Amino acid sequence: MTNPILSARGLNKRYGRVTALDNCDFDLMPGEILAVIGDNGAGKSSLIKALSGAITPDSGDIFLEGEKVAFTSPIDARNAGVETVYQTLAMSPALSIADNMFMGRELRKPGFMGTVLRQLDRPAMERIAREKLTELGLMTIQNINQAVETLSGGQRQGVAVARAAAFGSKVIILDEPTAALGVKESRRVLDLIQDVRARGIPIILISHNMPHVFEVANRIHVHRLGRRLCVIDPKDYTMSDAVAFMTGAKLAPGATAASAA
């Protein structure tokens, strides 16, 4: 049996009287696209923040490649190989594509120039950025030094995903990657997601867009009332079924009436 690459057991997180995570479990298998869906307030964001180091659960365990981990910050998670592309993209619009790709992990020149004078190795960063964009078929972007603010929404999302794919060696988390995009640009981002998965990197996809979820996901994690309600195969259920499960209108597979309430 294949073991999960990223998993969680019994995660709990409370904010005063509000329970964001309620004994929540999670499993991401190697090489898959796992969609996470749930109604507003279901606790999806808290789950993703816990997995990416943005919050610390009150209790419960997270495992990466079978080893227990305790991320105290997103940088911890990133250093362990878990990259997150947030809905806001977390980019600096005035900086170049190459600068954004290497933000927070800039390469310095070898020897005295880099260690003492702290000079950046711009040619190396530009070369690697160009290589990574080309690998993912994103070199419709002609100039690696153009400012991110000059790119379209789809191109910006592409750069953010390429950045994650370049450095997220184990897991990539995508938070609503097509939310602000038109039909054509959404299509390109979905193709990009499948290209990244084809390279062997598993992806967690958080999305409200059911057609997109059912198109690209291998499995769908349905989140409800702070916990995993069920995991379904999109080939076995309809979009209407998925919405009914996450809203409580229909009993989820394997659930009891008490657990769905």
C-alpha positions in Angstrom: 0.0 0.0 0.0 1.3 3.5 -0.9 1.9 5.8 2.0 0.8 9.4 2.0 3.5 12.0 1.3 1.8 14.5 3.5 -0.7 13.6 6.2 -2.3 14.9 9.4 -4.0 13.2 12.3 -6.3 14.7 14.9 -5.7 18.3 14.2 -7.5 20.7 16.5 -7.5 24.5 16.4 -9.7 26.9 18.3 -10.1 30.6 18.4 -11.9 31.4 21.6 -15.2 29.6 21.2 -14.8 29.1 17.5 -13.6 25.6 16.5 -11.7 25.9 13.2 -10.3 22.4 13.2 -12.1 19.6 15.0 -10.0 16.4 15.2 -9.2 16.7 11.5 -7.4 14.1 9.4 -5.8 14.6 6.0 -3.9 12.5 3.4 -2.1 13.5 0.2 -0.8 10.6 -1.9 2.3 10.8 -4.0 1.9 12.2 -7.5 -1.8 13.1 -7.1 -3.9 16.2 -7.4 -6.1 16.3 -4.3 -8.8 18.9 -4.3 -10.0 20.3 -1.0 -13.6 21.6 -1.1 -15.9 22.9 1.6 -18.5 25.6 2.3 -17.4 29.0 3.6 -16.4 28.6 7.3 -15.8 24.8 7.0 -12.2 25.2 8.1 -10.4 24.7 4.8 -8.2 27.7 5.3 -7.2 26.6 8.8 -6.3 23.1 7.5 -4.2 24.6 4.7 -2.5 27.1 7.1 -1.7 24.3 9.5 -0.2 22.1 6.7 1.8 25.1 5.4 3.1 26.4 8.7 1.1 29.6 8.8 -0.7 28.5 12.0 0.2 26.0 14.7 -2.5 23.5 15.6 -3.5 23.3 19.3 -3.1 19.5 19.1 -2.6 16.8 16.5 0.3 15.6 14.3 1.5 16.4 10.8 3.7 13.9 8.9 5.8 14.6 5.8 7.1 11.4 4.0 6.2 9.5 7.2 8.3 11.7 9.5 6.5 13.8 12.1 7.0 17.5 11.5 6.2 20.7 13.5 6.2 23.7 11.2 6.5 27.0 13.2 6.3 29.2 10.1 5.7 29.1 6.3 9.5 29.3 5.9 9.9 26.1 8.0 7.4 24.3 5.6 9.1 25.8 2.6 12.5 24.6 3.7 11.0 21.1 4.1 9.7 21.2 0.6 6.1 22.3 1.0 5.4 25.4 -1.2 2.2 27.4 -1.0 0.8 29.7 -3.7 -1.7 31.9 -2.0 -4.7 33.5 -3.7 -2.9 36.9 -3.3 0.2 35.4 -5.0 2.5 37.2 -2.5 4.4 38.9 -5.3 6.1 42.3 -5.6 4.5 43.9 -8.7 7.4 46.4 -9.3 10.1 43.7 -9.2 11.1 41.6 -12.2 10.0 38.0 -12.8 13.4 36.7 -11.9 13.5 38.7 -8.7 10.0 37.4 -7.7 11.0 33.8 -8.5 14.0 34.1 -6.0 12.4 36.4 -3.4 13.6 35.3 0.0 16.2 32.9 -1.4 18.4 35.1 -3.6 21.6 33.6 -5.0 24.8 35.4 -4.1 27.9 35.6 -6.2 30.6 33.0 -5.3 33.5 34.0 -3.2 34.3 37.4 -1.7 31.8 39.3 -3.8 28.9 37.2 -2.5 30.0 36.4 1.1 31.4 39.7 2.1 29.9 42.3 -0.3 26.6 40.4 -0.5 26.3 40.9 -4.2 23.6 39.0 -6.0 24.3 36.6 -8.8 21.8 38.0 -11.2 22.9 36.1 -14.3 22.4 32.8 -12.4 19.0 33.8 -11.1 17.8 34.9 -14.6 19.1 31.7 -16.2 17.4 29.4 -13.6 14.2 31.5 -13.8 14.1 31.2 -17.6 14.8 27.4 -17.4 12.0 26.9 -14.9 9.5 28.9 -17.0 10.5 27.1 -20.1 10.2 23.7 -18.5 6.5 24.5 -17.7 5.9 26.0 -21.2 5.6 29.5 -19.9 8.1 31.3 -22.2 5.3 33.3 -23.8 6.9 35.6 -21.3 9.7 37.1 -23.4 11.7 39.1 -21.0 12.7 37.6 -17.6 13.5 41.1 -16.4 10.1 42.6 -17.1 8.1 43.8 -14.0 5.4 41.4 -12.7 2.9 44.3 -12.9 3.2 44.2 -16.7 1.9 40.6 -16.8 -1.6 39.4 -17.3 -3.4 37.6 -14.4 -2.8 34.2 -15.9 0.9 34.9 -16.5 1.3 36.1 -12.9 -0.3 32.9 -11.6 2.0 31.0 -13.9 5.1 32.6 -12.5 3.8 31.9 -8.9 3.2 28.2 -9.8 6.6 28.0 -11.6 8.2 29.4 -8.4 6.6 26.8 -6.3 7.4 24.0 -8.8 11.0 25.2 -8.9 11.5 25.1 -5.2 8.7 23.0 -3.7 10.4 19.7 -4.2 7.8 17.6 -2.3 4.3 19.3 -2.2 2.7 22.3 -3.8 -0.5 23.9 -2.2 -2.5 26.0 -4.6 -5.1 28.3 -3.0 -7.9 29.2 -5.5 -5.5 29.5 -8.5 -8.2 30.4 -11.0 -10.4 32.6 -8.8 -9.7 35.9 -10.5 -9.0 34.6 -14.0 -11.1 34.5 -17.2 -11.9 31.4 -19.2 -8.7 31.4 -21.4 -6.3 32.1 -18.6 -8.0 29.6 -16.3 -7.4 27.0 -19.0 -3.7 27.8 -19.1 -3.4 27.5 -15.3 -5.2 24.2 -15.3 -2.9 22.9 -18.0 0.1 24.1 -15.9 -1.2 22.3 -12.8 -1.4 19.1 -14.8 2.1 19.7 -16.2 3.5 20.1 -12.6 1.7 16.9 -11.5 3.1 15.1 -14.6 6.6 15.9 -13.2 5.8 13.9 -10.1 5.0 16.7 -7.7 1.7 16.2 -5.8 -0.6 19.1 -5.5 -3.3 20.2 -3.0 -5.8 22.3 -4.9 -8.3 24.5 -2.9 -11.0 25.7 -5.1 -14.7 26.6 -5.2 -14.8 26.0 -8.9 -16.4 22.6 -9.2 -15.9 22.1 -13.0 -12.2 22.8 -12.5 -12.0 20.4 -9.5 -13.7 17.6 -11.4 -11.5 18.2 -14.4 -8.1 17.9 -12.8 -8.4 16.2 -9.4 -7.6 12.6 -8.8 -9.4 12.6 -5.4 -11.6 15.2 -3.6 -11.3 15.8 0.1 -14.7 17.2 1.3 -14.3 19.4 4.4 -17.2 20.1 6.7 -17.5 21.5 10.2 -13.8 21.6 10.8 -13.0 18.1 9.8 -12.7 15.7 6.8 -16.2 14.5 6.0 -15.1 12.1 3.2 -12.8 11.6 0.3 -14.4 10.9 -3.0 -13.3 9.8 -6.5 -14.6 12.4 -9.1 -15.3 9.6 -11.5 -17.8 8.0 -9.1 -19.8 11.2 -8.1 -21.3 14.2 -9.7 -20.7 17.9 -8.9 -24.1 18.0 -7.4 -23.2 15.1 -5.1 -20.1 16.9 -4.0 -22.0 20.2 -3.2 -24.7 18.2 -1.4 -22.0 16.4 0.8 -20.2 19.6 1.7 -23.5 21.5 2.6 -25.0 18.6 4.5 -27.9 18.2 2.1 -26.9 14.6 1.4 -25.3 11.9 3.5 -21.7 11.4 2.6 -20.3 8.0 1.8 -19.2 6.2 5.0 -20.8 8.9 7.2 -23.6 8.4 9.7 -26.5 10.8 10.2 -25.0 12.0 13.5 -21.5 12.7 12.0 -23.0 14.7 9.1 -25.2 16.9 11.4 
